[in-house]
């Protein structure tokens, strides 16, 4: 019987404040002075070091809608898959800026004042997590040799989580300072964000994941901890991103086939372990009763009552529930017509690549991929598989005249779920945030095979996901006209790329990956221009939206961080 990590106690986290860990719970500030200081000898026991490791994991769940680790603002709003939602542009203006691109500035301000500069908040939270991991590594390095010899797995876990934080920083900001446990305070102050090249930074992240691969068991006793297999998957993801080599202006200038071949090798090894698999029903990925199931490769463990002041429920999604239907707040993260139209299928059950977005989806006449009704709730259809809970259209929306009335569902649960909590007006769920699903891993392999000119090997991988989608209608209450077919073969690399990229959008829709995919492939500009061309006519608030190539692929380095570095950090191009 495995113990779920979300139920492990965090009793030692706040007693170790002398080690300069960030505060427990939702606050970024230390409000209560420590009652005592532990000596290095007291800290350097196996159990206390494990508590430090748990504190490092816990910070993944310390996120908030102002700086979430579920990347719906930066991954979906910037990709044409979702509108900000809420009560209009001024309601968390920073997220409006993400949707528009041109208002993005280093100080991404919001309202109220305590939510100012979301860009810096995201940066700071990531480096706080990194500092926790580094502290674990310092304590172990200074521990008694007899203790140290038993702690390689703890070193591996700390490096795994550190790599997660660095990966997040890398895809958002590109050039970042690499700070590890070997640096003194004086060295940290002289470390710049351009000391390492783009590729060298990827190497550093890969090195951490590779260490975890070599020093962790394939399966952990405690669900939620990193394993060699989850590390192998994250290593594959890192190498896939690294394979698309960029110049100083973010243009993709080469695709490294050695990296792609290693991706194929790593994913094949993960497959052959038989630890992970696809759920028989797509729905199971988004229901709390199936969390930590066979498709979850690594997830942030959420909990409503872990003992911390605010818990580690889904604060990242606290804004995203509809206004009605038993929720009450706050109508953010609204799927776009462009995204919904992508699910339309033709007579052969394949996507309408060229014509699907010509007209807004009509549920009474248009055939669709079943994954639409697992992903998007809309007027007249059941919400979260409940035939007695029908989406009410405009009445469920905060500002339907601005954003429309669709609702994203994957990160939400049924309003009557036992996993629901309340914090002020916000409905909070204990539903895990899955960072890597097995279907995502399979698609990395398919992508690498296509770029290696092995398109025929990618066909069965993509079809495997489509077959699962076709079999995932039992919970959908016949809400739509479902039609989904298989690919027989790809006649060219361009055709294979189109199918793969479309499949990623459907399979992983609204899970926060899309924008980073577009940047990796080097097609963000053309994709966003195409989106804005039609969507500006549907949603007038987008009239001034504009994606600037060689700039908007990454967020700016926060000005506050540049100032704190004494001007050592270099701003990203265009800002």
C-alpha positions as CSV (number, residue, x, y, z in Angstrom):
1,X,0.0,0.0,0.0
2,X,1.6,3.3,-1.1
3,X,1.3,6.4,1.1
4,X,0.1,9.5,-0.8
5,X,2.6,12.3,-0.3
6,X,-0.1,14.9,-0.1
7,X,-1.0,13.4,3.3
8,X,2.6,13.5,4.7
9,X,3.0,15.9,7.5
10,X,4.9,19.1,7.2
11,X,5.6,19.6,10.9
12,X,9.3,20.3,10.5
13,X,9.0,22.8,7.7
14,X,8.4,25.9,9.8
15,X,10.8,24.8,12.6
16,X,13.7,25.1,10.2
17,X,13.4,28.8,9.5
18,X,17.0,29.3,10.6
19,X,17.9,27.7,7.3
20,X,16.3,30.6,5.5
21,X,13.5,28.6,4.0
22,X,10.5,30.6,2.7
23,X,7.4,30.8,4.9
24,X,4.8,28.1,5.1
25,X,1.4,28.5,3.6
26,X,0.3,31.2,1.2
27,X,2.4,34.1,2.5
28,X,5.7,35.1,1.0
29,X,6.7,37.0,4.2
30,X,7.8,35.7,7.5
31,X,5.3,37.1,10.0
32,X,6.4,35.0,13.1
33,X,9.9,35.0,14.4
34,X,11.4,31.5,15.1
35,X,11.1,30.3,18.7
36,X,14.5,28.6,18.5
37,X,17.4,27.8,16.2
38,X,18.4,24.3,15.4
39,X,22.1,23.5,15.3
40,X,23.7,21.9,12.2
41,X,24.0,18.6,14.0
42,X,20.3,18.7,14.9
43,X,19.3,19.4,11.4
44,X,21.6,16.8,9.8
45,X,19.7,13.7,10.7
46,X,18.1,11.5,8.1
47,X,14.5,12.3,9.2
48,X,15.2,16.1,9.4
49,X,16.8,16.1,6.0
50,X,13.8,14.3,4.6
51,X,11.6,17.0,6.1
52,X,13.7,19.6,4.2
53,X,13.1,17.6,1.0
54,X,9.4,17.5,1.7
55,X,9.5,21.3,2.3
56,X,11.1,21.6,-1.1
57,X,8.3,19.6,-2.7
58,X,5.7,21.5,-0.8
59,X,6.7,24.8,-2.4
60,X,5.4,23.5,-5.7
61,X,2.0,23.6,-4.1
62,X,2.6,27.0,-2.5
63,X,1.6,28.7,-5.8
64,X,-1.2,31.1,-6.2
65,X,-3.3,32.5,-9.0
66,X,-0.9,35.5,-9.1
67,X,2.0,33.2,-9.9
68,X,0.6,29.7,-10.6
69,X,2.5,26.5,-11.4
70,X,-0.5,25.5,-13.5
71,X,0.5,27.6,-16.5
72,X,-2.9,28.7,-17.8
73,X,-2.1,32.4,-17.9
74,X,1.3,32.1,-19.7
75,X,0.6,28.9,-21.6
76,X,-3.1,29.3,-22.7
77,X,-3.8,33.1,-22.8
78,X,-0.8,33.7,-25.0
79,X,-1.6,30.8,-27.4
80,X,-5.1,31.8,-28.6
81,X,-6.6,28.9,-26.6
82,X,-8.2,31.1,-23.8
83,X,-9.3,34.6,-23.0
84,X,-8.5,36.0,-19.6
85,X,-12.1,36.2,-18.5
86,X,-13.1,37.8,-15.2
87,X,-14.9,41.2,-15.1
88,X,-13.1,42.9,-18.0
89,X,-9.5,44.1,-18.8
90,X,-8.8,45.8,-15.5
91,X,-9.6,42.7,-13.5
92,X,-6.0,41.5,-13.0
93,X,-4.7,43.7,-15.8
94,X,-1.5,41.7,-16.0
95,X,-3.3,38.7,-17.4
96,X,-5.0,41.1,-19.9
97,X,-1.5,42.2,-20.9
98,X,-0.5,38.5,-21.6
99,X,-3.5,38.1,-23.9
100,X,-2.7,41.4,-25.8
101,X,1.2,41.1,-25.8
102,X,1.9,44.7,-26.5
103,X,1.1,45.9,-23.0
104,X,3.6,43.4,-21.5
105,X,6.2,45.4,-19.6
106,X,8.7,44.2,-16.9
107,X,6.3,45.5,-14.2
108,X,3.2,43.5,-15.0
109,X,0.9,45.4,-12.6
110,X,-2.4,44.2,-11.3
111,X,-5.0,45.3,-8.8
112,X,-5.2,45.3,-5.8
113,X,-1.8,46.7,-5.0
114,X,-0.6,43.5,-3.1
115,X,-0.8,41.7,-6.4
116,X,1.5,44.2,-8.2
117,X,4.2,42.9,-10.6
118,X,3.1,39.3,-11.3
119,X,6.2,38.8,-13.4
120,X,8.5,39.4,-10.5
121,X,6.2,37.3,-8.2
122,X,6.6,34.3,-10.6
123,X,10.4,34.8,-10.7
124,X,10.7,35.2,-6.9
125,X,8.6,32.1,-6.2
126,X,10.7,30.0,-8.5
127,X,14.0,31.1,-6.9
128,X,12.5,30.6,-3.4
129,X,11.8,26.9,-4.5
130,X,15.4,26.7,-5.8
131,X,16.8,28.1,-2.5
132,X,14.9,25.3,-0.6
133,X,16.5,22.7,-2.9
134,X,19.9,24.3,-2.5
135,X,19.6,24.3,1.3
136,X,18.9,20.6,1.2
137,X,22.0,20.0,-0.8
138,X,24.1,22.2,1.5
139,X,22.9,20.4,4.6
140,X,23.7,17.0,3.1
141,X,27.1,18.1,1.9
142,X,28.0,19.2,5.4
143,X,26.5,16.2,7.1
144,X,28.4,13.5,8.9
145,X,29.9,11.0,6.4
146,X,27.9,8.1,7.8
147,X,24.7,10.1,7.3
148,X,25.7,11.5,3.9
149,X,26.4,8.0,2.5
150,X,22.7,7.1,2.9
151,X,21.3,10.2,1.3
152,X,22.0,10.0,-2.4
153,X,18.3,9.6,-3.1
154,X,17.6,12.8,-1.2
155,X,20.2,14.6,-3.2
156,X,18.5,13.3,-6.3
157,X,15.0,14.4,-5.2
158,X,16.3,17.9,-4.3
159,X,18.0,18.2,-7.7
160,X,14.8,16.9,-9.5
161,X,12.6,19.6,-7.9
162,X,15.3,22.2,-8.4
163,X,15.3,21.3,-12.1
164,X,11.5,21.8,-12.2
165,X,11.8,25.3,-10.9
166,X,14.6,26.1,-13.3
167,X,12.7,24.6,-16.3
168,X,9.8,26.9,-15.5
169,X,12.1,29.9,-15.3
170,X,13.8,28.9,-18.6
171,X,10.7,28.6,-20.7
172,X,9.4,31.9,-19.4
173,X,12.6,34.1,-19.4
174,X,15.2,32.1,-21.4
175,X,18.3,33.7,-19.8
176,X,18.4,33.2,-16.1
177,X,21.1,33.2,-13.4
178,X,22.1,29.6,-12.4
179,X,22.4,29.5,-8.6
180,X,23.3,26.2,-7.0
181,X,24.4,25.0,-3.6
182,X,28.1,25.5,-4.2
183,X,27.8,29.3,-4.5
184,X,28.6,31.6,-1.5
185,X,26.4,34.7,-0.9
186,X,29.2,36.8,-2.4
187,X,29.2,34.6,-5.5
188,X,25.5,34.8,-5.9
189,X,25.6,38.5,-5.9
190,X,28.1,38.4,-8.8
191,X,26.2,35.8,-10.9
192,X,24.6,37.2,-14.0
193,X,21.8,35.9,-16.1
194,X,24.0,35.8,-19.2
195,X,26.9,33.9,-17.6
196,X,25.7,30.7,-19.3
197,X,24.5,30.4,-22.9
198,X,21.0,29.2,-23.8
199,X,22.3,25.7,-24.5
200,X,24.5,25.7,-21.3
201,X,21.5,26.5,-19.2
202,X,19.6,23.6,-20.8
203,X,22.6,21.4,-20.0
204,X,22.4,22.4,-16.3
205,X,18.7,21.5,-16.1
206,X,19.3,18.2,-17.9
207,X,22.2,17.4,-15.6
208,X,19.9,17.6,-12.5
209,X,17.3,15.4,-14.1
210,X,20.0,13.0,-15.3
211,X,21.3,12.7,-11.7
212,X,17.8,11.9,-10.5
213,X,17.5,9.2,-13.2
214,X,20.7,7.5,-11.9
215,X,20.0,7.8,-8.2
216,X,16.3,7.2,-7.7
217,X,14.2,4.0,-7.7
218,X,11.9,3.4,-10.7
219,X,8.9,3.5,-8.3
220,X,8.6,5.4,-5.0
221,X,6.8,4.1,-2.0
222,X,5.3,7.6,-1.4
223,X,3.1,8.8,-4.2
224,X,4.1,12.3,-5.3
225,X,7.9,11.8,-4.9
226,X,10.1,11.9,-7.9
227,X,11.2,8.5,-9.3
228,X,13.9,7.5,-11.8
229,X,11.1,7.1,-14.4
230,X,9.5,10.5,-13.8
231,X,13.0,12.0,-13.9
232,X,13.6,10.1,-17.2
233,X,10.4,11.7,-18.6
234,X,11.4,15.2,-17.5
235,X,14.9,14.7,-18.9
236,X,13.3,13.7,-22.3
237,X,11.2,16.9,-22.1
238,X,14.3,19.0,-21.4
239,X,16.2,17.5,-24.3
240,X,13.3,18.0,-26.6
241,X,13.2,21.7,-25.8
242,X,16.9,21.9,-26.1
243,X,16.9,20.2,-29.5
244,X,15.3,23.3,-31.1
245,X,18.3,25.5,-31.0
246,X,17.7,29.3,-30.9
247,X,19.8,32.3,-31.7
248,X,20.0,35.4,-29.7
249,X,16.7,36.7,-31.2
250,X,14.8,33.5,-30.3
251,X,14.7,32.2,-33.9
252,X,15.0,28.4,-34.3
253,X,18.1,27.9,-36.3
254,X,18.7,24.2,-36.0
255,X,17.2,21.0,-34.7
256,X,19.7,18.7,-32.9
257,X,19.1,15.2,-34.0
258,X,21.4,13.7,-31.2
259,X,19.1,15.2,-28.7
260,X,16.0,13.9,-30.5
261,X,17.4,10.4,-30.7
262,X,18.0,10.5,-26.9
263,X,14.4,11.6,-26.4
264,X,13.2,8.6,-28.4
265,X,15.4,6.3,-26.3
266,X,14.3,7.7,-23.0
267,X,10.6,7.6,-23.8
268,X,10.9,4.1,-25.0
269,X,12.5,3.1,-21.7
270,X,9.7,4.8,-19.8
271,X,7.1,2.9,-22.0
272,X,8.9,-0.4,-21.5
273,X,8.8,-0.1,-17.7
274,X,5.1,-0.7,-17.8
275,X,4.6,1.6,-14.8
276,X,2.6,4.2,-16.8
277,X,-0.2,3.8,-19.3
278,X,-3.1,5.6,-20.8
279,X,-6.3,5.6,-18.8
280,X,-9.1,3.7,-20.6
281,X,-11.2,6.8,-20.3
282,X,-9.8,10.3,-21.0
283,X,-12.1,11.7,-18.3
284,X,-10.1,9.9,-15.5
285,X,-7.3,12.4,-16.0
286,X,-9.4,15.2,-14.6
287,X,-11.4,13.5,-11.8
288,X,-10.1,13.6,-8.2
289,X,-10.9,9.9,-7.6
290,X,-8.4,8.8,-10.2
291,X,-5.5,11.2,-9.4
292,X,-2.1,9.7,-9.1
293,X,-3.3,7.0,-11.6
294,X,-1.4,5.3,-14.3
295,X,-1.3,8.3,-16.6
296,X,0.1,10.7,-14.0
297,X,3.9,10.8,-14.5
298,X,4.5,13.7,-12.1
299,X,1.9,15.9,-10.3
300,X,1.8,18.7,-7.7
301,X,0.1,17.1,-4.8
302,X,-2.8,19.3,-3.7
303,X,-4.5,19.1,-0.3
304,X,-7.1,21.2,1.5
305,X,-5.9,20.5,5.0
306,X,-2.2,19.8,5.2
307,X,-1.8,21.9,8.3
308,X,-0.5,25.1,6.6
309,X,-2.5,28.3,7.0
310,X,-4.1,28.3,3.5
311,X,-3.6,24.6,2.6
312,X,-2.2,23.5,-0.7
313,X,-5.5,23.3,-2.6
314,X,-5.7,24.5,-6.2
315,X,-5.0,28.2,-5.6
316,X,-3.6,28.3,-9.1
317,X,-7.2,27.7,-10.4
318,X,-9.0,29.8,-7.8
319,X,-10.3,32.3,-10.3
320,X,-11.4,29.8,-13.0
321,X,-14.8,28.5,-11.8
322,X,-17.9,29.9,-13.4
323,X,-20.1,32.5,-11.7
324,X,-23.1,30.2,-11.3
325,X,-23.7,26.5,-11.2
326,X,-23.0,26.3,-7.5
327,X,-19.5,28.0,-7.7
328,X,-19.9,31.7,-7.4
329,X,-16.5,33.0,-8.6
330,X,-14.7,34.2,-10.7
331,X,-15.1,33.4,-14.5
332,X,-11.5,33.5,-15.6
333,X,-9.8,31.2,-18.2
334,X,-12.5,31.3,-20.9
335,X,-11.8,29.0,-23.9
336,X,-11.7,30.8,-27.3
337,X,-13.9,30.1,-30.3
338,X,-10.6,29.3,-32.2
339,X,-9.8,26.6,-29.7
340,X,-13.2,25.1,-29.7
341,X,-13.3,25.0,-33.5
342,X,-10.1,23.0,-33.5
343,X,-12.0,20.0,-32.3
344,X,-14.3,19.9,-35.4
345,X,-13.9,16.9,-37.6
346,X,-14.7,16.0,-41.2
347,X,-16.4,13.0,-42.7
348,X,-13.2,11.0,-42.2
349,X,-13.1,11.9,-38.5
350,X,-9.9,13.9,-38.9
351,X,-9.4,17.6,-38.0
352,X,-10.6,20.3,-40.4
353,X,-7.1,21.9,-40.5
354,X,-8.0,24.6,-43.1
355,X,-11.7,25.2,-42.6
356,X,-12.6,24.4,-39.1
357,X,-12.3,28.0,-37.8
358,X,-14.4,29.6,-40.6
359,X,-17.5,29.5,-38.5
360,X,-18.3,29.2,-34.8
361,X,-19.0,25.7,-33.6
362,X,-22.6,24.6,-33.6
363,X,-23.2,21.7,-31.3
364,X,-26.3,20.6,-33.1
365,X,-24.7,20.2,-36.6
366,X,-20.9,20.0,-36.2
367,X,-19.1,16.7,-35.6
368,X,-16.3,17.0,-33.1
369,X,-13.5,15.1,-31.4
370,X,-14.9,13.8,-28.0
371,X,-12.1,15.5,-26.1
372,X,-14.0,18.8,-26.6
373,X,-16.6,17.9,-24.0
374,X,-14.0,16.8,-21.5
375,X,-12.2,20.1,-21.9
376,X,-14.8,22.9,-22.5
377,X,-18.2,23.4,-20.8
378,X,-20.7,25.3,-22.9
379,X,-24.3,26.3,-22.9
380,X,-26.8,23.4,-22.9
381,X,-24.2,20.7,-22.2
382,X,-23.6,18.9,-18.9
383,X,-20.9,20.3,-16.6
384,X,-18.3,17.7,-15.5
385,X,-20.4,14.8,-16.6
386,X,-23.5,15.6,-14.6
387,X,-26.6,15.4,-16.7
388,X,-28.4,17.4,-13.9
389,X,-25.9,20.3,-14.0
390,X,-26.4,22.0,-17.4
391,X,-24.1,24.9,-18.3
392,X,-26.3,28.1,-18.3
393,X,-24.4,30.1,-20.9
394,X,-24.3,33.8,-20.2
395,X,-25.6,33.4,-16.7
396,X,-22.6,31.3,-15.8
397,X,-20.2,33.9,-17.2
398,X,-18.7,37.0,-15.6
399,X,-18.5,39.2,-18.7
400,X,-20.0,37.2,-21.7
401,X,-20.2,40.3,-23.9
402,X,-16.4,40.6,-23.7
403,X,-15.1,37.0,-23.5
404,X,-18.0,34.7,-24.4
405,X,-19.5,32.1,-22.0
406,X,-17.4,29.0,-22.4
407,X,-15.8,27.5,-19.3
408,X,-12.6,25.5,-19.1
409,X,-13.1,22.3,-17.1
410,X,-10.0,20.3,-16.7
411,X,-8.7,22.1,-13.6
412,X,-12.1,22.2,-12.0
413,X,-14.2,19.6,-10.2
414,X,-17.9,19.2,-9.6
415,X,-19.2,22.0,-7.3
416,X,-20.5,19.3,-4.8
417,X,-17.2,17.4,-4.8
418,X,-15.8,16.4,-1.3
419,X,-12.5,17.8,-2.7
420,X,-13.9,21.4,-2.6
421,X,-13.0,24.0,-0.1
422,X,-13.7,27.7,0.3
423,X,-11.3,30.6,0.9
424,X,-13.3,33.8,0.9
425,X,-15.2,33.9,-2.4
426,X,-12.8,31.4,-4.1
427,X,-13.7,27.7,-4.6
428,X,-10.6,25.7,-4.0
429,X,-10.1,22.0,-5.0
430,X,-7.7,19.4,-3.9
431,X,-7.4,18.1,-7.4
432,X,-3.7,17.6,-8.2
433,X,-2.0,19.7,-10.8
434,X,-0.5,17.2,-13.3
435,X,2.7,18.6,-14.7
436,X,3.4,15.6,-17.0
437,X,0.9,13.1,-18.3
438,X,1.9,9.9,-20.1
439,X,0.1,11.0,-23.2
440,X,2.3,14.1,-23.3
441,X,5.4,11.8,-23.0
442,X,4.2,9.7,-25.9
443,X,3.7,12.8,-28.0
444,X,7.3,13.9,-27.3
445,X,8.4,10.6,-28.9
446,X,6.1,11.1,-31.9
447,X,7.4,14.6,-32.4
448,X,11.1,13.5,-32.2
449,X,10.4,10.7,-34.7
450,X,8.8,13.1,-37.2
451,X,11.7,15.5,-36.9
452,X,14.1,12.5,-37.5
453,X,12.2,11.7,-40.7
454,X,10.7,8.5,-39.2
455,X,7.1,9.7,-39.7
456,X,5.6,6.2,-40.1
457,X,6.7,5.3,-36.6
458,X,4.8,8.3,-35.3
459,X,1.5,7.3,-36.8
460,X,0.6,4.5,-34.3
461,X,1.5,6.8,-31.4
462,X,-0.9,9.5,-32.5
463,X,-3.6,7.0,-33.4
464,X,-3.3,5.4,-30.0
465,X,-4.4,8.7,-28.4
466,X,-7.2,9.1,-30.9
467,X,-8.4,5.6,-30.2
468,X,-8.5,6.3,-26.5
469,X,-10.5,9.6,-27.3
470,X,-13.0,7.6,-29.4
471,X,-13.6,5.2,-26.5
472,X,-14.1,8.1,-24.0
473,X,-17.7,9.0,-24.5
474,X,-19.5,7.0,-21.8
475,X,-19.5,9.9,-19.3
476,X,-20.4,12.6,-21.9
477,X,-24.2,12.1,-21.9
478,X,-24.3,12.3,-25.8
479,X,-23.8,16.0,-25.5
480,X,-22.4,16.4,-29.0
481,X,-22.0,14.7,-32.4
482,X,-18.8,12.6,-32.0
483,X,-16.7,11.5,-34.9
484,X,-13.0,10.8,-34.7
485,X,-10.9,8.8,-37.2
486,X,-7.4,7.5,-37.5
487,X,-4.4,8.5,-39.7
488,X,-3.4,5.9,-42.2
489,X,-0.1,7.4,-43.1
490,X,1.7,10.7,-43.6
491,X,2.8,11.7,-47.1
492,X,5.3,14.3,-46.0
493,X,7.1,15.8,-42.9
494,X,4.9,18.9,-43.2
495,X,1.7,16.8,-43.1
496,X,3.1,14.8,-40.1
497,X,4.1,18.0,-38.2
498,X,0.6,19.4,-38.8
499,X,-1.1,16.3,-37.4
500,X,1.3,16.1,-34.4
501,X,0.9,19.7,-33.5
502,X,-2.8,19.6,-33.8
503,X,-3.0,16.4,-31.7
504,X,-1.0,18.1,-28.9
505,X,-3.5,21.0,-29.0
506,X,-6.5,18.6,-28.6
507,X,-5.0,16.1,-26.2
508,X,-3.4,18.6,-23.9
509,X,-5.8,21.5,-24.4
510,X,-6.0,24.1,-21.6
511,X,-3.3,22.3,-19.6
512,X,-0.8,25.1,-20.1
513,X,1.5,23.8,-22.8
514,X,0.4,25.4,-26.0
515,X,2.4,28.7,-26.1
516,X,5.6,27.0,-25.1
517,X,5.1,24.5,-27.9
518,X,4.7,27.3,-30.4
519,X,7.9,28.9,-29.2
520,X,9.8,25.6,-29.3
521,X,8.7,25.0,-32.9
522,X,9.5,28.6,-33.9
523,X,6.0,29.3,-35.2
524,X,4.6,31.6,-32.5
525,X,4.4,34.6,-34.7
526,X,2.6,33.0,-37.6
527,X,0.2,31.1,-35.3
528,X,-0.7,34.2,-33.3
529,X,-1.1,36.3,-36.4
530,X,-3.5,33.8,-37.8
531,X,-5.4,33.7,-34.6
532,X,-5.7,37.4,-34.3
533,X,-6.8,37.8,-37.9
534,X,-10.2,36.2,-37.2
535,X,-10.5,36.5,-33.4
536,X,-10.3,40.3,-33.4
537,X,-13.6,40.3,-35.3
538,X,-15.2,38.1,-32.7
539,X,-13.8,39.8,-29.6
540,X,-13.3,43.5,-30.0
541,X,-11.1,43.8,-26.9
542,X,-8.3,42.2,-28.9
543,X,-8.2,45.0,-31.5
544,X,-4.8,46.3,-30.4
545,X,-3.3,42.9,-29.7
546,X,-0.1,42.2,-31.5
547,X,2.6,39.6,-31.2
548,X,6.1,41.0,-31.9
549,X,8.6,38.4,-33.2
550,X,12.0,38.3,-31.5
551,X,10.4,39.8,-28.4
552,X,7.3,38.2,-27.1
553,X,8.5,34.6,-27.2
554,X,9.7,35.3,-23.6
555,X,8.7,37.5,-20.8
556,X,11.0,40.3,-19.7
557,X,13.4,40.0,-16.9
558,X,11.7,41.8,-14.0
559,X,13.1,45.3,-13.6
560,X,13.1,44.8,-9.8
561,X,15.5,41.9,-10.3
562,X,17.7,43.9,-12.6
563,X,17.9,46.7,-10.1
564,X,18.6,44.3,-7.2
565,X,21.4,42.8,-9.3
566,X,23.0,46.3,-9.6
567,X,22.4,46.2,-13.3
568,X,24.2,42.9,-13.7
569,X,21.2,41.2,-15.2
570,X,20.6,41.9,-18.9
571,X,17.1,42.6,-20.2
572,X,15.6,40.3,-22.8
573,X,15.5,41.6,-26.4
574,X,12.8,44.2,-27.2
575,X,11.9,45.2,-23.7
